[in-house]
Each structure stands twice: as structure tokens, then as C-alpha cells.
């Protein structure tokens, strides 16, 4: 019978279609009344799925609307068809049209649960405007949307970016006289989350405070969002205050709460405070999860404390915490950054034995670690392991190896690996070719640089500023400044804007060959090209002026930096201090050192070495000793060069007791005792004023 009615409906002429639609509605009602749910779904599916998209709404919807308007028909059919179209058949347009037809006919609507299902379906499809339209239809038709209905409309407003409307809606919820349902924690969570994401912190805090005023209890999600929001804007203390507020309200922080707090401490560099938070977790019978360890490992990695990472790893193994690939990558990357690549490989083997399948990212981390430390045999060993496990190397894998070979001056092997890379179906990237260009440039093979540049263009890759910058740098290092300037001009023709680093390479070359005026001319050209000079640029000019004995001009340039939106750095001052020390004007050098401290610039060990050398050479031992105390107070660690100068100064004065005391101090700190009495201020000057 259902198939017969369906055939009659599908093949009916336009003049008989309404009747067929009514037949369909009656048949569907009969099936539902008989409890034949599956047959009902089959009939609805056959009909609704047969309609072309352009038909928008099949006639049964019109029949339903007409029957409902005449107070005929079973309301169960309306709700069922709305449910079927919204969720089971994923055809919410039909359900939306049915709702619209019923509203226009002032007929009873499908059940509220059916309408809610429609809103949920539309929201999942990202059709935020349709959610809001359906909500307005429900409200205008005299229906009484419940909290779920309102929440879907609020969600639609938030996702669409209409946060003010969303805030207005939750404030209308539960208002006396409007007959609206009260908001719940979910209502507020949706809005608060949207406000934090939009950077509207003060509004998020205000809406959160309104929850208490309206007796809506925040839940774990609410507090975790608020804590996360405060911490991401740098207010850790506010995050911890909210943790305390949770406890006062009888809500125990969960693992997510603690993970957010730990993440904030690590990002703020307060890694030492994480132990107390971990202890609190344990005291509350909470077990740190893999994500907790990921956060802590990343924090220790940023702090460069690989030993703490290993201790944490051992602790997690004892507690039976399973590491995922992401956590493993953080651990291995931290160890590799600290040069402990072989240890990282040991850790990986332990994890593999424990059942962790190594990924391409993990292998790439180890390969890059070995390449960075120059241990290419280890890198290629991991490369072979990777292939033996049928993990395909990608461009990141090959680039790490090519970069390592290039830095080891094994350029032919690096070039061969690019060929091998292509044979294995991995396309070289711009970075791949940049590494080759850099390697050939450092080796002085300038023609090869242009060949590689041409090769990458033939493969459809546009050279980047790094590509040209490497060539410019290579020509400058080989004393070919006019050619470097020509390449700089070519960059504009190729629509590649030179960076400050590219200009700095040429400026440095001019300064090195005493063509300081040409350096100043290039800086002006740099400005007119729209490239702002960096602090390195000005440091190079200061260096050039000092080399030309134009010290007063160099000082003027330092003091004018703020007019260019820049602040002098330690290199700026070291250059001037070195020059004054070289010219035996130690008093002015000491004045500059005090000046940089007042400006909040921390003197480096090089700053102190220059001053120690000048004071020691002038037999001003007492001032040298005071400077040594100051250096220790500022947590600047002395190195062998400073000790050498002090030992030499004491030896010249015949103070053997202080010589022996210093040697003992050096021995205790593991600093080799082999001072060089040939160090002069002139040598120091040349060393210190080299550009960063």
C-alpha cells in the first residue's frame, strides 16, 4: 500500500498533486498509529529523497499545512516529518519550509522537541541565520521555546559573531513578564566562551559576574574557561583566585583546571611553581594525564632544562602514564635542543618498546637534532630506521639532512640528496633550494648559486627574500660589493622586497672596507624603499663611524635612535665602550657602562671584559675589583678571559695571594687556567664591534 501511494504521488499531474499529498499524509498517519515506525521512515525517505533540490518542498508539506489549518490530521505526522527531514534524512530545508508553512497558515506547529531537533540540525550545518529565523518563527507563532531552544539561538548568534545579540538574549531569558525560560550554565558558557575568543575580556568577566547575581551556578566548564581566559591575557593571579573561588563554592577543580594553571605558569616562565600545583593535584587524588606531562615537558624545554625533562619522564614511567606521539615529540625536541640527541634516541627506544608507534614527526625531530649537532652519521641512521618501518620521509626530513650536509661542507652529497628526494616523489621546497644556495655561497661557488636559483624557477618555485639574501651575503663575503648591490636591485624587478638583513649584509661589507659613506647612502636608499632600518643597521653605522674615529658622531647616532623608534642595545654601547677603551679613555667607557645600566640595558660579559682589560692595563686594580663585584651582583657569569685579565693585573702588581685565590676560584668553577697575556684592547675592539 505505501509503495502504491508513493507511485501515485510521484506520477500525479499538477492538477492531482494536492490530493496525492493528502493521501500520503493519511497513509503516514496510519503507519504511525499502527506503530510501524520503520515503515513510516521508509515511506518518508522514499518520498523526500526523490525530490530534486530545485523542488525545495514536496506537496505533503502543503497538505500537512492545509490539514493543520483546518484542524484536521494527526499532529504526530507533523512532528514525525519534521524529525525525519531534520535528522534522519539530513534534509532540514524541508523541515524549515514545513515550519514556515504552518506558521503562515497559523496552524499548530510540530512538537517542541521536533523543532529543537531542527535547530540542532541547522546549527551543526553552520546555518546560523536559519537557526535564528526558525527561532523567531517559533516565538512569533505563540510557541513557548524552552531553555534548549533559546540556547541554540544563542549559540547561533555567538558563532555568527553577533555577541551583543547573544548577551541580550541571555539577559532576556528568565525575565518576569516575558514568559521566557531561565538561562542555565550552558547559556552563559556559550556567551562567555565567545567573548573570550573575541578578545572582549571585560565583557566576559561582566557576564560571569551576572551568573552569581541571577543565581545561576557556574560549573567546571565555566570556571575553566574563565581561568584560561585570565591566564592567556597574562593575569595568572586572577586564575588562581578563581581556583580558590571554585573551592569555596564546593566545586573541586578537575584535571583540566590544573592543566590550565600549569600551562599559565610554564608560559610565564614560573616553572618552579609547578611542583606545588602538582602536589595539590595529588593531594586531591587526581592523577596527572598525558596532557599534564606535555605541558610540563614543554615548560622545561623552553627553560632549557633537559635534566628536569628526563626526571619528569622517569616519574611518568613509574606512574604508568602512557605517552602519545605529541608528548613524545615535545620530550625528544627538548632533549635535542639541549644537544642530548643520543639520549633522545634512547628514550624513543624505551617508548617504542612500551608500545608507542613512532611517527614521521618523531623521526624528523631526531634527524634534525643530530644534524644540528653535526652528528650526520646518527641522522642517517635514524633516516634508515624510518624507511625500514615504512614511514615515508617528507620534505622536512630531507631538508634537515640537506641542511646538515651543507653546514658540514658536504655540498655534493647535499645536492645528490635533492636528486634522490625527487626520485622518491618528494618535491623540493623553496627552503630546500635556499639551503643549497647558502652552502654554495659559503663555499665561494658563486656561479652555482645562480644555477640553483634558475633550477628552482624552472620547477615553478619563486625565490624568496632568503634565496636572494644568501646570494647577496655570499658576494659580500667574497668582496664583490657592486655585484651584491646589482642583485639587490634585481630583487625589486623580481617583485621580492629586500629585508633589513639583506641591506645589512651590504652595509656591513661597506663598513669592513672603510666605505662608511656608501653605507650611509645605502641606508637612505633603504628608507626610501620602504624598509625600516633595524637596530643592527644602526649598530653597523656606529661601528663604521668608530672605525673612522668619528666617535662624537657615533654617540650622537646612539642618542638619536629613539627618534627612529629604536632603543640602543648592548651591542650599541659595547661598540662605543670598546672604542673608548682602545683610545685609553677608560673614564668615558665607565660612564657609558653606568649609562646603559640606567637605561635598563644589562652589560654583557664582553662589556666587562673590555673594562677589565682597560682598568687592568692602567693598574687601576681597586676599580677592577669593584667592577667584578658589580658583575656578580648583576648575575653576569665571568668566563676565562675575564679571569685571565684579573690574574695578569694582580701578577703585575706582585699580589701573589690574590693570584692564587683567583686560580683556586677558577679551579673550583672548572675554568681552565691558561691566561693569555697578549690580549690587547685593539683586539678586543675588533672583536666586540662585529655586527650581530
C-alpha positions in Angstrom: 0.0 0.0 0.0 2.7 2.6 0.9 4.5 2.0 -2.4 1.2 2.4 -4.4 0.5 5.7 -2.7 4.1 6.8 -3.4 3.8 5.9 -7.1 0.5 7.8 -7.3 2.1 10.8 -5.7 5.3 10.9 -7.8 3.4 10.3 -11.1 0.4 12.6 -10.5 -0.2 15.6 -12.7 -0.1 19.1 -11.3 -3.9 19.1 -11.0 -4.0 16.0 -8.8 -0.9 16.6 -6.8 -2.6 18.1 -3.7 -4.9 15.0 -3.4 -1.9 12.7 -3.7 -0.2 14.7 -1.0 -3.2 14.3 1.2 -3.2 10.5 0.6 0.5 10.4 1.6 -0.3 12.3 4.8 -3.1 9.9 5.7 -1.0 6.8 4.9 1.8 8.2 7.0 -0.6 8.8 9.9 -2.0 5.3 9.6 1.5 3.8 9.8 2.5 5.8 12.8 -0.8 5.0 14.6 -0.1 1.3 13.9 3.3 1.7 15.5 5.0 0.8 12.2 7.9 3.2 12.7 10.4 1.7 10.3 7.8 1.6 7.5 7.0 5.3 8.3 10.7 6.2 7.9 10.9 4.2 4.7 7.9 6.0 3.2 9.2 9.4 4.2 12.6 8.7 2.9 11.4 7.4 -0.4 9.3 10.5 -1.0 11.6 13.2 0.4 14.8 11.8 -1.2 13.1 11.6 -4.6 12.5 15.3 -4.8 15.1 17.3 -6.8 16.8 20.1 -4.8 15.1 22.7 -7.0 11.7 21.4 -5.9 12.5 22.6 -2.4 9.4 21.2 -0.7 7.2 18.2 -1.7 3.5 18.6 -1.7 2.9 16.6 1.5 4.2 19.7 3.4 1.4 21.7 1.8 -1.1 19.0 2.6 0.1 18.9 6.2 -0.2 22.7 6.5 -3.7 22.7 4.9 -5.0 19.9 7.2 -3.5 21.5 10.3 -5.0 24.9 9.4 -8.4 23.2 9.1 -7.8 21.5 12.5 -7.6 18.1 10.7 -4.9 15.5 10.7 -2.7 13.9 13.3 -0.2 16.3 14.9 2.1 13.3 15.3 2.6 13.3 11.5 3.8 16.9 11.6 6.4 16.2 14.3 7.5 13.0 12.7 8.0 14.6 9.3 9.9 17.4 10.9 12.1 14.9 12.8 12.7 12.8 9.7 13.7 15.7 7.5 15.9 17.4 10.1 17.9 14.5 11.4 17.3 11.1 9.8 17.3 12.2 6.2 19.5 15.3 6.7 17.1 17.4 4.7 16.5 20.3 7.1 15.2 22.6 4.3 12.0 20.6 4.1 11.5 20.8 7.9 12.3 24.5 7.8 9.7 25.0 5.0 7.1 23.0 6.8 7.6 25.2 9.9 7.2 28.3 7.7 4.1 27.0 6.0 2.5 26.0 9.3 3.3 29.4 10.8 1.9 31.2 7.7 -1.3 29.2 8.0 -1.5 29.9 11.7 -1.7 26.2 12.2 -0.3 24.2 15.2 3.4 23.6 14.9 5.3 20.3 15.3 6.2 19.4 18.9 8.9 21.5 20.6 11.3 18.5 20.7 10.9 18.2 16.9 11.6 21.9 16.4 14.6 21.7 18.7 15.9 18.8 16.6 15.6 21.1 13.6 17.5 23.9 15.3 20.3 21.4 16.3 20.5 20.1 12.7 20.7 23.6 11.2 23.4 24.6 13.8 25.5 21.6 13.0 25.5 22.6 9.3 26.6 26.1 10.2 23.4 27.7 9.0 23.3 30.2 11.8 20.8 32.7 10.1 18.3 29.8 9.6 18.6 28.9 13.2 17.7 32.4 14.2 14.9 32.6 11.6 13.4 29.3 12.9 13.6 30.6 16.5 11.8 33.8 15.5 9.1 31.7 13.7 8.5 29.7 16.9 8.3 32.8 19.1 6.0 34.6 16.7 3.7 31.6 16.4 2.9 31.6 20.1 5.1 28.6 20.9 6.9 28.6 24.2 10.6 27.9 23.4 12.3 26.2 26.3 15.9 26.7 27.6 17.3 24.3 25.0 15.6 26.3 22.1 16.9 29.6 23.5 20.4 28.1 23.9 20.5 27.0 20.2 19.6 30.5 19.2 22.2 32.0 21.5 24.8 29.6 20.0 23.9 30.7 16.5 24.4 34.3 17.5 27.8 33.6 19.1 29.1 31.5 16.1 27.9 34.2 13.7 29.9 36.8 15.7 26.8 38.7 16.9 27.9 38.7 20.5 25.9 41.7 21.6 22.7 40.0 20.5 23.7 36.8 22.3 24.3 38.7 25.5 21.0 40.5 25.1 19.2 37.1 24.7 20.6 35.6 27.9 19.6 38.7 29.7 16.0 38.4 28.4 15.9 34.8 29.5 14.0 34.3 32.8 12.7 37.9 32.9 9.4 38.4 34.6 6.6 39.3 32.3 8.1 37.8 29.2 7.4 34.2 30.0 10.9 33.2 28.9 12.7 30.2 30.4 15.6 30.9 32.8 19.1 30.6 31.5 21.4 27.8 32.7 25.2 27.4 32.9 25.3 26.2 29.3 23.6 29.5 28.2 26.3 31.5 29.9 29.2 29.2 28.9 28.4 29.7 25.2 28.4 33.5 25.5 31.5 33.7 27.9 33.5 31.5 25.5 32.6 33.7 22.5 33.5 36.9 24.4 37.0 35.5 25.4 37.7 34.3 21.8 36.7 37.8 20.5 39.2 39.4 23.0 36.4 41.0 25.0 37.8 40.1 28.4 36.0 42.8 30.4 32.6 41.8 28.9 33.3 38.1 29.6 34.1 39.0 33.3 30.9 41.1 33.5 28.7 38.3 32.1 30.4 35.8 34.5 29.6 38.1 37.5 25.9 38.2 36.3 25.6 34.5 36.8 26.0 34.9 40.5 23.6 37.8 40.6 21.0 35.6 38.8 21.7 32.5 40.9 23.0 30.5 38.0 25.7 28.3 39.4 28.9 28.2 37.3 30.1 24.7 36.5 33.6 23.2 35.8 33.4 24.4 32.2 32.6 28.0 33.3 35.5 28.2 35.7 37.9 26.5 33.4 37.1 29.0 30.6 37.4 31.9 32.9 40.7 30.7 34.4 42.0 30.0 30.9 40.9 33.5 29.7 42.6 35.3 32.5 45.8 33.3 32.1 46.1 33.8 28.4 45.9 37.6 28.9 48.8 37.3 31.4 46.8 37.5 34.7 47.9 34.4 36.5 46.9 35.6 39.9 43.3 36.1 38.7 43.3 32.5 37.5 44.4 31.2 40.9 41.8 33.4 42.7 39.1 31.7 40.6 40.5 28.3 41.5 40.1 29.4 45.2 36.5 30.6 44.4 35.7 27.2 43.0 36.7 25.5 46.2 34.7 28.0 48.4 31.6 27.2 46.3 32.1 23.5 46.8 33.3 22.7 43.3 36.6 20.8 43.2 39.0 21.7 40.4 39.4 18.9 37.8 42.4 17.8 35.8 41.6 20.4 33.1 41.6 23.2 35.7 45.1 22.2 36.9 46.4 21.8 33.3 45.3 25.3 32.5 47.1 26.7 35.6 50.2 24.7 34.9 50.2 25.9 31.3 50.0 29.5 32.5 52.9 29.0 34.9 55.0 27.5 32.2 54.3 30.2 29.7 55.1 32.9 32.3 58.5 31.2 33.0 57.4 30.3 36.5 58.3 26.7 36.1 59.5 26.4 39.7 55.9 26.9 41.0 54.5 24.0 39.1 55.7 21.5 41.8 53.2 23.0 44.3 50.3 22.7 41.8 51.3 19.1 41.1 51.3 18.3 44.8 47.9 19.9 45.2 46.6 17.6 42.4 48.0 14.5 44.1 46.5 15.6 47.5 43.1 15.8 45.8 43.5 12.2 44.4 44.0 13.4 40.9 46.3 11.7 38.5 48.2 13.9 36.0 47.3 12.8 32.5 49.4 12.8 29.3 48.4 16.4 28.6 49.7 17.5 32.0 53.1 16.0 31.2 53.1 17.6 27.8 52.6 21.0 29.4 55.4 20.4 32.0 57.8 18.9 29.4 57.2 21.9 27.1 57.8 24.3 30.0 61.1 22.7 31.0 62.1 22.6 27.3 61.5 26.3 27.0 63.7 26.8 30.1 66.4 24.6 28.5 66.3 22.2 31.5 66.7 18.8 29.8 67.6 17.2 33.1 64.2 18.2 34.6 62.6 16.8 31.5 64.3 13.4 32.0 63.3 13.3 35.7 59.7 14.1 34.7 59.8 11.4 32.1 61.1 8.8 34.6 58.4 9.8 37.1 55.7 9.4 34.4 57.0 5.9 33.6 56.8 4.9 37.3 53.2 6.1 37.4 52.3 4.2 34.3 51.4 7.3 32.3 51.1 6.4 28.6 52.9 9.0 26.3 51.3 9.8 23.0 53.2 10.9 19.9 52.6 14.6 20.7 54.1 14.4 24.2 56.9 12.2 23.0 57.8 14.9 20.3 58.0 17.6 23.0 60.3 15.5 25.1 62.6 14.5 22.2 62.6 18.0 20.9 63.7 19.4 24.3 66.5 16.9 24.6 67.7 17.6 21.0 67.7 21.3 21.6 70.0 20.7 24.5 72.3 18.6 22.4 71.3 15.3 24.1 70.3 13.6 20.8 71.6 10.2 21.7 69.7 10.3 25.0 66.6 11.3 23.0 67.1 8.2 20.8 67.3 6.0 24.0 64.1 7.5 25.3 62.4 6.8 22.0 63.5 3.2 22.0 62.0 2.8 25.5 58.7 4.3 24.4 58.7 2.1 21.2 59.3 -1.0 23.4 56.4 0.1 25.6 54.1 0.1 22.5 54.4 3.7 21.1 54.4 3.6 17.3 57.0 6.2 16.2 55.7 8.8 13.7 57.3 10.8 11.0 57.3 13.9 13.3 59.2 12.0 15.9 61.8 10.7 13.4 62.2 14.2 11.9 62.8 15.6 15.4 65.7 13.2 15.9 67.1 13.6 12.5 67.1 17.4 12.8 68.7 17.1 16.3 71.6 15.1 15.0 72.1 17.5 12.1 72.1 20.5 14.4 74.9 18.9 16.5 76.8 17.9 13.3 76.3 14.1 14.0 75.4 13.2 10.5 76.0 9.5 10.9 73.4 9.4 13.6 71.0 11.4 11.4 71.3 9.0 8.5 71.0 6.0 10.9 67.6 7.3 12.0 66.8 8.0 8.4 67.3 4.4 7.5 65.3 3.2 10.6 62.5 5.5 9.4 62.4 3.9 6.0 62.7 0.3 7.4 59.5 1.0 9.4 57.8 2.0 6.1 57.4 5.6 7.2 57.8 7.8 4.2 60.3 10.7 4.6 58.8 14.1 3.7 60.3 17.4 2.7 61.0 18.2 6.3 63.1 15.0 6.7 65.1 15.7 3.5 65.6 19.4 4.3 67.1 18.6 7.7 69.6 16.2 6.1 70.4 18.7 3.3 70.9 21.5 5.8 73.2 19.3 7.9 75.3 18.2 4.9 75.5 21.8 3.7 76.8 23.1 7.1 79.3 20.3 7.1 80.5 21.5 3.7 79.5 18.2 2.1 77.8 20.1 -0.7 77.9 17.4 -3.4 76.2 14.9 -1.1 73.6 17.6 -0.3 72.9 18.2 -4.0 72.7 14.4 -4.6 70.1 14.1 -1.8 67.9 16.6 -3.6 68.0 14.4 -6.7 67.2 11.4 -4.5 64.4 13.3 -2.9 62.7 14.0 -6.3 63.2 10.4 -7.4 61.2 9.3 -4.3 58.4 11.6 -5.2 59.1 14.3 -2.6 59.0 17.8 -4.1 61.9 20.1 -3.1 60.6 23.3 -1.4 61.9 26.9 -1.6 63.7 26.1 1.7 65.5 23.1 0.1 67.0 25.3 -2.6 67.8 28.1 -0.2 69.9 25.6 1.8 71.9 24.7 -1.3 72.3 28.3 -2.3 73.6 29.1 1.2 76.0 26.2 1.2 77.4 27.0 -2.2 77.7 30.7 -1.2 79.6 30.0 1.9 81.9 27.8 -0.1 82.6 30.6 -2.5 80.9 28.9 -5.5 79.0 31.9 -6.6 78.1 30.7 -10.1 76.5 27.6 -8.6 74.2 29.9 -6.5 72.7 31.3 -9.7 72.4 27.9 -11.2 70.3 26.7 -8.2 68.3 29.9 -8.4 67.5 29.1 -12.0 66.6 25.5 -11.2 64.1 26.4 -8.6 62.4 28.9 -11.0 62.2 26.2 -13.7 60.4 24.0 -11.2 57.8 26.7 -10.7 59.1 27.9 -7.3 59.5 31.6 -6.7 62.8 32.6 -5.0 62.2 34.2 -1.6 64.0 37.0 0.1 66.1 34.4 1.8 67.2 33.0 -1.6 68.5 36.4 -2.8 69.7 37.3 0.7 72.0 34.2 0.8 73.5 35.2 -2.6 74.0 38.8 -1.6 75.7 37.7 1.6 78.0 35.3 -0.4 79.1 38.1 -2.8 79.7 40.5 0.2 81.8 37.9 2.0 83.9 37.5 -1.2 84.4 41.2 -1.5 82.1 41.7 -4.6 80.0 44.6 -3.3 79.0 46.1 -6.7 77.6 42.7 -7.7 75.8 42.4 -4.4 74.2 45.8 -5.0 73.2 44.7 -8.5 71.4 41.6 -7.0 69.7 43.9 -4.6 68.3 46.0 -7.5 67.2 42.8 -9.3 65.1 41.8 -6.3 62.8 44.8 -7.0 62.5 43.7 -10.6 61.5 40.2 -9.4 58.9 41.7 -7.1 60.8 40.5 -4.0 61.2 43.2 -1.3 64.6 43.0 0.3 64.6 42.7 4.1 66.7 44.7 6.6 69.0 41.7 6.8 69.8 41.8 3.1 70.6 45.5 3.3 72.7 44.9 6.5 74.9 42.4 4.7 75.9 45.1 2.1 76.2 47.8 4.8 78.5 45.6 6.8 80.6 44.9 3.7 80.9 48.7 3.1 81.9 49.3 6.8 84.5 46.5 6.6 86.2 48.0 3.6 86.1 51.5 5.2 83.4 52.8 2.8 81.3 54.2 5.6 79.8 57.0 3.4 78.5 54.4 1.0 76.9 52.6 4.0 75.0 55.8 4.9 73.9 56.3 1.3 72.5 52.7 1.2 70.6 53.3 4.5 68.9 56.3 2.9 68.0 54.1 -0.1 66.7 51.5 2.3 64.4 54.0 3.9 63.0 55.3 0.5 62.4 51.6 -0.5 60.0 51.2 2.5 62.4 49.0 4.5 62.9 50.5 8.0 66.5 50.2 9.3 66.8 47.9 12.3 69.0 48.3 15.4 71.6 46.1 13.7 71.7 48.6 10.8 72.4 51.5 13.1 74.9 49.4 15.1 76.8 48.8 11.8 76.8 52.5 11.1 78.1 53.2 14.7 80.8 50.7 14.1 81.8 52.4 10.8 82.0 55.8 12.5 84.1 54.4 15.3 86.5 52.8 12.8 86.8 56.3 11.2 87.5 57.8 14.6 84.3 59.8 14.3 83.3 59.0 17.9 81.2 62.0 18.7 79.1 61.3 15.6 78.7 57.7 16.8 77.4 58.9 20.2 75.0 61.3 18.5 73.7 58.5 16.4 73.1 56.3 19.6 71.2 59.1 21.3 69.1 59.8 18.1 67.9 56.1 17.9 64.7 56.8 19.8 63.7 59.3 17.2 63.7 56.4 14.8 61.5 54.3 17.1 64.5 52.2 18.2 66.3 51.6 21.5 70.1 51.2 21.8 71.1 47.7 22.8 74.2 46.1 24.4 75.9 46.0 21.1 75.4 49.7 20.5 77.1 50.5 23.9 79.8 47.8 23.6 80.9 49.4 20.3 81.4 52.8 21.9 82.9 51.4 25.1 85.4 49.3 23.1 86.4 52.4 21.1 87.0 54.5 24.3 88.9 51.6 25.9 91.0 51.3 22.7 91.8 55.0 22.9 92.6 54.7 26.7 89.7 56.9 27.6 88.6 54.5 30.4 86.7 57.1 32.4 84.3 57.7 29.5 83.9 54.0 28.9 82.9 53.5 32.6 80.4 56.4 32.3 78.8 54.7 29.3 78.6 51.4 31.2 76.7 53.2 34.0 74.5 54.9 31.5 73.5 51.7 29.8 72.6 50.2 33.3 70.3 53.3 34.0 68.6 52.6 30.6 67.9 49.0 31.7 70.4 47.5 29.4 72.3 44.7 31.1 76.0 44.7 30.3 77.3 41.5 28.8 80.4 39.5 29.8 82.1 41.2 26.8 81.3 44.7 28.2 83.0 43.7 31.5 86.0 42.1 29.7 86.7 45.3 27.8 86.5 47.4 31.0 88.6 44.9 33.0 91.3 45.0 30.3 91.4 48.8 30.3 91.5 49.0 34.1 94.0 46.2 34.5 96.2 47.7 31.8 96.2 51.1 33.7 96.9 49.4 37.1 93.5 50.5 38.4 93.1 47.3 40.3 90.8 48.6 43.1 88.3 49.8 40.5 88.6 46.5 38.7 87.7 44.6 41.9 84.7 46.8 42.5 83.6 46.2 38.9 84.0 42.4 39.5 81.6 42.6 42.5 79.1 44.6 40.4 79.3 42.0 37.7 78.5 39.2 40.1 75.6 41.2 41.6 74.1 41.5 38.2 74.3 37.7 37.7 76.8 38.1 34.8 78.9 34.9 34.9 82.6 35.6 34.4 84.4 33.5 31.9 88.1 32.5 31.5 89.0 35.7 29.5 88.0 37.9 32.4 89.9 35.8 34.9 92.9 35.9 32.7 92.9 39.7 32.7 92.5 39.8 36.5 95.3 37.3 37.1 97.6 39.2 34.9 96.7 42.5 36.6 97.4 41.0 40.1 100.6 39.5 38.8 101.8 42.8 37.5 101.2 44.3 41.0 103.0 41.5 42.6 99.9 40.4 44.6 100.6 36.6 44.5 98.0 35.9 47.2 95.2 37.3 45.0 96.6 35.5 42.0 96.4 32.1 43.9 92.9 32.9 45.3 91.6 33.6 41.7 93.3 30.5 40.4 91.6 28.4 43.1 88.2 30.1 42.3 88.7 29.2 38.6 89.6 25.6 39.5 86.5 25.2 41.7 84.3 26.5 38.8 86.0 24.2 36.3 87.5 27.1 34.3 90.9 26.2 32.7 93.8 28.3 33.9 95.8 29.3 30.9 95.6 33.1 30.7 96.9 34.9 27.6 98.9 38.0 28.4 98.9 39.0 24.7 95.3 40.2 24.7 95.1 43.9 23.8 92.4 46.5 23.7 92.9 46.7 20.0 92.0 43.0 19.5 89.0 43.4 21.8 87.8 46.4 19.8 87.8 44.5 16.6 86.0 41.5 18.1 83.3 43.3 20.0 82.1 45.7 17.4 81.4 43.0 14.9 77.7 43.1 14.0 75.1 40.6 15.4 
